[in-house]
Amino acid sequence: MPDPTPEAASPAAASDLQVPVLLIAMPQVLDPFFFKSLVLLIHHTEEGSVGLIVNRPTGIQVREILAGMEMSWGGADDVVTWFGGPVQPQIGTVLFDPDAVASGTENGPGAANGNGSGHGGAAGLEAGTPVARGLALTQHVADLSFLAAGPLDRFRLFLGYAGWGAGQLMEEILRNDWLTAPVTADLVFADEGEAAWTGALASVGVDPASLPSWTAVGDDDDAN
């Protein structure tokens, strides 16, 4: 079968992979964890790689998770957690908009400081790490509590993460299992899972309709 990957999106320079970067799963990746997935790669060395699947919402409400941690949630009841990957699902990671925290705009933690439901902007964060423009992450419990009390419009709590052993991701990229794309907050925070995947393809000039159709394992049983 001819390779449908346009030359502009070719992984020929995979050995020069730099983070942060988005990984776009090609249709031949049939593992249900990664089928049509979009992964924010945040760590990559010769020893291994770590990322977050950013387009897999779960049915678990953020409020439910935080209640078990004795934390309050200031957001809507229907806000759910997201599946970050199959590794260590008990580990939580928050992605958020650091600019909104710093300025106290939108519905962020700094916006309601005067009425007791918010906080003092970025000064209230313990360990937020910038990832890209409009995007930061933290795994610090105090940061989760701070952000949850006055949640941002762009707030995601991920459970688990995706991991690759030494050389594993490079092999997958070189056999065209993944394309790479620049990180944008709009793609990471897209509301619809498949829309994020198609949007990421479009960002590197790939028409999803031009790719061969494959069926993920378990699709006959209505799996995602």
Contacts in CASP RR format, 6 or more apart in sequence:
PFRMAT RR
TARGET T0000
AUTHOR 0000-0000-0000
METHOD contacts of the structure
MODEL  1
MPDPTPEAASPAAASDLQVPVLLIAMPQVLDPFFFKSLVLLIHHTEEGSV
GLIVNRPTGIQVREILAGMEMSWGGADDVVTWFGGPVQPQIGTVLFDPDA
VASGTENGPGAANGNGSGHGGAAGLEAGTPVARGLALTQHVADLSFLAAG
PLDRFRLFLGYAGWGAGQLMEEILRNDWLTAPVTADLVFADEGEAAWTGA
LASVGVDPASLPSWTAVGDDDDAN
1 212 0 8 1.000
3 176 0 8 1.000
4 210 0 8 1.000
4 211 0 8 1.000
4 212 0 8 1.000
5 11 0 8 1.000
5 26 0 8 1.000
5 176 0 8 1.000
5 179 0 8 1.000
5 206 0 8 1.000
6 204 0 8 1.000
6 205 0 8 1.000
6 206 0 8 1.000
8 204 0 8 1.000
8 205 0 8 1.000
9 179 0 8 1.000
9 180 0 8 1.000
9 181 0 8 1.000
9 204 0 8 1.000
9 205 0 8 1.000
9 206 0 8 1.000
11 173 0 8 1.000
11 174 0 8 1.000
11 176 0 8 1.000
11 178 0 8 1.000
11 179 0 8 1.000
11 180 0 8 1.000
14 170 0 8 1.000
14 173 0 8 1.000
14 174 0 8 1.000
14 180 0 8 1.000
15 170 0 8 1.000
17 41 0 8 1.000
17 44 0 8 1.000
17 169 0 8 1.000
17 170 0 8 1.000
17 173 0 8 1.000
17 180 0 8 1.000
18 44 0 8 1.000
19 41 0 8 1.000
19 42 0 8 1.000
19 43 0 8 1.000
19 44 0 8 1.000
20 40 0 8 1.000
20 41 0 8 1.000
20 42 0 8 1.000
20 131 0 8 1.000
20 132 0 8 1.000
20 183 0 8 1.000
21 41 0 8 1.000
21 180 0 8 1.000
21 181 0 8 1.000
21 182 0 8 1.000
21 183 0 8 1.000
22 38 0 8 1.000
22 39 0 8 1.000
22 40 0 8 1.000
22 41 0 8 1.000
22 180 0 8 1.000
22 181 0 8 1.000
22 182 0 8 1.000
22 183 0 8 1.000
22 187 0 8 1.000
22 188 0 8 1.000
22 200 0 8 1.000
23 37 0 8 1.000
23 38 0 8 1.000
23 39 0 8 1.000
23 41 0 8 1.000
23 173 0 8 1.000
23 178 0 8 1.000
23 179 0 8 1.000
23 180 0 8 1.000
24 38 0 8 1.000
24 178 0 8 1.000
24 179 0 8 1.000
24 180 0 8 1.000
24 181 0 8 1.000
24 197 0 8 1.000
24 200 0 8 1.000
24 201 0 8 1.000
24 204 0 8 1.000
25 34 0 8 1.000
25 35 0 8 1.000
25 36 0 8 1.000
25 37 0 8 1.000
25 38 0 8 1.000
25 39 0 8 1.000
25 177 0 8 1.000
25 178 0 8 1.000
25 197 0 8 1.000
26 176 0 8 1.000
26 177 0 8 1.000
26 178 0 8 1.000
26 179 0 8 1.000
26 211 0 8 1.000
27 36 0 8 1.000
27 211 0 8 1.000
27 212 0 8 1.000
27 213 0 8 1.000
27 214 0 8 1.000
28 176 0 8 1.000
28 177 0 8 1.000
28 212 0 8 1.000
28 214 0 8 1.000
29 35 0 8 1.000
29 37 0 8 1.000
29 177 0 8 1.000
29 178 0 8 1.000
30 214 0 8 1.000
30 215 0 8 1.000
30 216 0 8 1.000
30 217 0 8 1.000
31 216 0 8 1.000
31 217 0 8 1.000
32 216 0 8 1.000
32 217 0 8 1.000
32 218 0 8 1.000
32 223 0 8 1.000
32 224 0 8 1.000
33 53 0 8 1.000
33 85 0 8 1.000
33 86 0 8 1.000
33 162 0 8 1.000
34 53 0 8 1.000
34 162 0 8 1.000
35 216 0 8 1.000
35 217 0 8 1.000
35 224 0 8 1.000
36 55 0 8 1.000
36 194 0 8 1.000
36 197 0 8 1.000
36 216 0 8 1.000
37 53 0 8 1.000
37 55 0 8 1.000
37 56 0 8 1.000
37 197 0 8 1.000
38 53 0 8 1.000
38 54 0 8 1.000
38 55 0 8 1.000
38 187 0 8 1.000
38 193 0 8 1.000
38 196 0 8 1.000
38 197 0 8 1.000
38 200 0 8 1.000
39 51 0 8 1.000
39 52 0 8 1.000
39 53 0 8 1.000
39 54 0 8 1.000
39 162 0 8 1.000
39 178 0 8 1.000
40 51 0 8 1.000
40 52 0 8 1.000
40 54 0 8 1.000
40 95 0 8 1.000
40 131 0 8 1.000
40 183 0 8 1.000
40 188 0 8 1.000
41 49 0 8 1.000
41 50 0 8 1.000
41 51 0 8 1.000
41 169 0 8 1.000
42 50 0 8 1.000
42 51 0 8 1.000
42 52 0 8 1.000
42 131 0 8 1.000
42 137 0 8 1.000
43 49 0 8 1.000
43 50 0 8 1.000
43 51 0 8 1.000
44 50 0 8 1.000
44 169 0 8 1.000
46 166 0 8 1.000
46 167 0 8 1.000
47 165 0 8 1.000
47 166 0 8 1.000
48 163 0 8 1.000
48 164 0 8 1.000
48 165 0 8 1.000
48 166 0 8 1.000
48 167 0 8 1.000
48 168 0 8 1.000
48 169 0 8 1.000
49 163 0 8 1.000
49 164 0 8 1.000
49 165 0 8 1.000
49 168 0 8 1.000
49 169 0 8 1.000
50 161 0 8 1.000
50 162 0 8 1.000
50 163 0 8 1.000
50 164 0 8 1.000
51 84 0 8 1.000
51 161 0 8 1.000
51 162 0 8 1.000
51 163 0 8 1.000
52 84 0 8 1.000
52 85 0 8 1.000
52 93 0 8 1.000
52 95 0 8 1.000
52 158 0 8 1.000
52 160 0 8 1.000
52 161 0 8 1.000
52 162 0 8 1.000
53 82 0 8 1.000
53 83 0 8 1.000
53 84 0 8 1.000
53 85 0 8 1.000
53 158 0 8 1.000
53 162 0 8 1.000
54 82 0 8 1.000
54 84 0 8 1.000
54 95 0 8 1.000
54 156 0 8 1.000
54 158 0 8 1.000
54 187 0 8 1.000
54 188 0 8 1.000
54 196 0 8 1.000
55 190 0 8 1.000
55 192 0 8 1.000
55 193 0 8 1.000
55 194 0 8 1.000
55 196 0 8 1.000
55 197 0 8 1.000
56 82 0 8 1.000
56 83 0 8 1.000
56 84 0 8 1.000
56 85 0 8 1.000
56 193 0 8 1.000
56 224 0 8 1.000
57 80 0 8 1.000
57 81 0 8 1.000
57 82 0 8 1.000
57 83 0 8 1.000
57 193 0 8 1.000
58 80 0 8 1.000
58 81 0 8 1.000
58 82 0 8 1.000
58 83 0 8 1.000
58 159 0 8 1.000
59 80 0 8 1.000
59 81 0 8 1.000
60 80 0 8 1.000
60 81 0 8 1.000
60 159 0 8 1.000
61 77 0 8 1.000
61 78 0 8 1.000
61 79 0 8 1.000
61 80 0 8 1.000
61 81 0 8 1.000
62 73 0 8 1.000
62 75 0 8 1.000
62 79 0 8 1.000
62 80 0 8 1.000
62 81 0 8 1.000
62 148 0 8 1.000
62 157 0 8 1.000
63 73 0 8 1.000
63 75 0 8 1.000
63 77 0 8 1.000
63 79 0 8 1.000
65 81 0 8 1.000
65 157 0 8 1.000
65 159 0 8 1.000
66 72 0 8 1.000
66 73 0 8 1.000
66 144 0 8 1.000
66 148 0 8 1.000
67 73 0 8 1.000
69 141 0 8 1.000
69 144 0 8 1.000
71 144 0 8 1.000
71 145 0 8 1.000
71 148 0 8 1.000
72 145 0 8 1.000
72 148 0 8 1.000
72 149 0 8 1.000
73 79 0 8 1.000
73 148 0 8 1.000
73 149 0 8 1.000
73 151 0 8 1.000
74 117 0 8 1.000
74 148 0 8 1.000
74 149 0 8 1.000
74 150 0 8 1.000
74 151 0 8 1.000
75 107 0 8 1.000
75 148 0 8 1.000
75 150 0 8 1.000
75 151 0 8 1.000
79 151 0 8 1.000
79 155 0 8 1.000
81 157 0 8 1.000
81 158 0 8 1.000
81 159 0 8 1.000
82 156 0 8 1.000
82 157 0 8 1.000
82 158 0 8 1.000
82 159 0 8 1.000
83 158 0 8 1.000
83 159 0 8 1.000
83 160 0 8 1.000
84 93 0 8 1.000
84 158 0 8 1.000
84 159 0 8 1.000
84 160 0 8 1.000
84 161 0 8 1.000
84 162 0 8 1.000
85 158 0 8 1.000
85 159 0 8 1.000
85 160 0 8 1.000
85 161 0 8 1.000
85 162 0 8 1.000
85 163 0 8 1.000
86 160 0 8 1.000
86 162 0 8 1.000
87 160 0 8 1.000
87 161 0 8 1.000
87 162 0 8 1.000
87 163 0 8 1.000
88 160 0 8 1.000
88 161 0 8 1.000
89 159 0 8 1.000
89 160 0 8 1.000
90 159 0 8 1.000
90 160 0 8 1.000
91 139 0 8 1.000
91 159 0 8 1.000
91 160 0 8 1.000
91 161 0 8 1.000
92 139 0 8 1.000
92 144 0 8 1.000
92 157 0 8 1.000
92 158 0 8 1.000
92 159 0 8 1.000
92 160 0 8 1.000
93 137 0 8 1.000
93 138 0 8 1.000
93 139 0 8 1.000
93 157 0 8 1.000
93 158 0 8 1.000
93 160 0 8 1.000
93 161 0 8 1.000
94 137 0 8 1.000
94 138 0 8 1.000
94 139 0 8 1.000
94 143 0 8 1.000
94 144 0 8 1.000
94 147 0 8 1.000
94 155 0 8 1.000
94 156 0 8 1.000
94 157 0 8 1.000
94 158 0 8 1.000
95 131 0 8 1.000
95 135 0 8 1.000
95 136 0 8 1.000
95 137 0 8 1.000
95 154 0 8 1.000
95 155 0 8 1.000
95 156 0 8 1.000
95 158 0 8 1.000
95 188 0 8 1.000
95 189 0 8 1.000
96 135 0 8 1.000
96 136 0 8 1.000
96 137 0 8 1.000
96 138 0 8 1.000
96 147 0 8 1.000
96 152 0 8 1.000
96 154 0 8 1.000
96 155 0 8 1.000
96 156 0 8 1.000
97 106 0 8 1.000
97 134 0 8 1.000
97 135 0 8 1.000
97 136 0 8 1.000
97 152 0 8 1.000
97 153 0 8 1.000
97 154 0 8 1.000
97 155 0 8 1.000
97 185 0 8 1.000
97 189 0 8 1.000
98 122 0 8 1.000
98 128 0 8 1.000
98 130 0 8 1.000
98 134 0 8 1.000
98 135 0 8 1.000
98 136 0 8 1.000
99 105 0 8 1.000
99 134 0 8 1.000
100 106 0 8 1.000
100 108 0 8 1.000
100 152 0 8 1.000
100 153 0 8 1.000
100 154 0 8 1.000
101 108 0 8 1.000
101 109 0 8 1.000
101 110 0 8 1.000
101 121 0 8 1.000
101 122 0 8 1.000
101 125 0 8 1.000
101 147 0 8 1.000
101 152 0 8 1.000
102 121 0 8 1.000
102 122 0 8 1.000
103 121 0 8 1.000
104 110 0 8 1.000
104 111 0 8 1.000
104 120 0 8 1.000
104 121 0 8 1.000
105 111 0 8 1.000
106 152 0 8 1.000
106 153 0 8 1.000
107 150 0 8 1.000
107 151 0 8 1.000
107 152 0 8 1.000
107 153 0 8 1.000
108 118 0 8 1.000
108 150 0 8 1.000
108 151 0 8 1.000
108 152 0 8 1.000
108 153 0 8 1.000
109 118 0 8 1.000
109 119 0 8 1.000
109 120 0 8 1.000
109 121 0 8 1.000
109 124 0 8 1.000
109 146 0 8 1.000
109 147 0 8 1.000
109 149 0 8 1.000
109 150 0 8 1.000
109 151 0 8 1.000
109 152 0 8 1.000
110 118 0 8 1.000
110 119 0 8 1.000
110 120 0 8 1.000
110 121 0 8 1.000
110 150 0 8 1.000
111 118 0 8 1.000
111 150 0 8 1.000
112 118 0 8 1.000
112 150 0 8 1.000
113 119 0 8 1.000
113 120 0 8 1.000
113 121 0 8 1.000
117 149 0 8 1.000
117 150 0 8 1.000
118 149 0 8 1.000
118 150 0 8 1.000
119 146 0 8 1.000
119 149 0 8 1.000
119 150 0 8 1.000
124 146 0 8 1.000
125 138 0 8 1.000
125 140 0 8 1.000
125 143 0 8 1.000
125 146 0 8 1.000
125 147 0 8 1.000
126 138 0 8 1.000
126 140 0 8 1.000
126 142 0 8 1.000
126 143 0 8 1.000
126 146 0 8 1.000
127 138 0 8 1.000
127 139 0 8 1.000
127 140 0 8 1.000
127 143 0 8 1.000
128 136 0 8 1.000
128 137 0 8 1.000
128 138 0 8 1.000
128 140 0 8 1.000
128 143 0 8 1.000
129 136 0 8 1.000
129 137 0 8 1.000
129 138 0 8 1.000
130 136 0 8 1.000
131 137 0 8 1.000
131 183 0 8 1.000
132 183 0 8 1.000
132 184 0 8 1.000
132 185 0 8 1.000
133 184 0 8 1.000
133 185 0 8 1.000
134 154 0 8 1.000
134 185 0 8 1.000
135 183 0 8 1.000
135 185 0 8 1.000
135 188 0 8 1.000
138 144 0 8 1.000
138 147 0 8 1.000
144 157 0 8 1.000
147 155 0 8 1.000
148 155 0 8 1.000
154 185 0 8 1.000
154 189 0 8 1.000
156 188 0 8 1.000
156 189 0 8 1.000
164 172 0 8 1.000
169 178 0 8 1.000
172 178 0 8 1.000
173 180 0 8 1.000
179 201 0 8 1.000
179 204 0 8 1.000
179 206 0 8 1.000
180 204 0 8 1.000
181 187 0 8 1.000
181 200 0 8 1.000
181 201 0 8 1.000
181 203 0 8 1.000
181 204 0 8 1.000
182 203 0 8 1.000
184 203 0 8 1.000
187 196 0 8 1.000
187 199 0 8 1.000
187 200 0 8 1.000
187 203 0 8 1.000
188 196 0 8 1.000
190 196 0 8 1.000
190 199 0 8 1.000
197 208 0 8 1.000
198 208 0 8 1.000
201 207 0 8 1.000
201 208 0 8 1.000
201 211 0 8 1.000
202 208 0 8 1.000
216 223 0 8 1.000
216 224 0 8 1.000
217 223 0 8 1.000
END
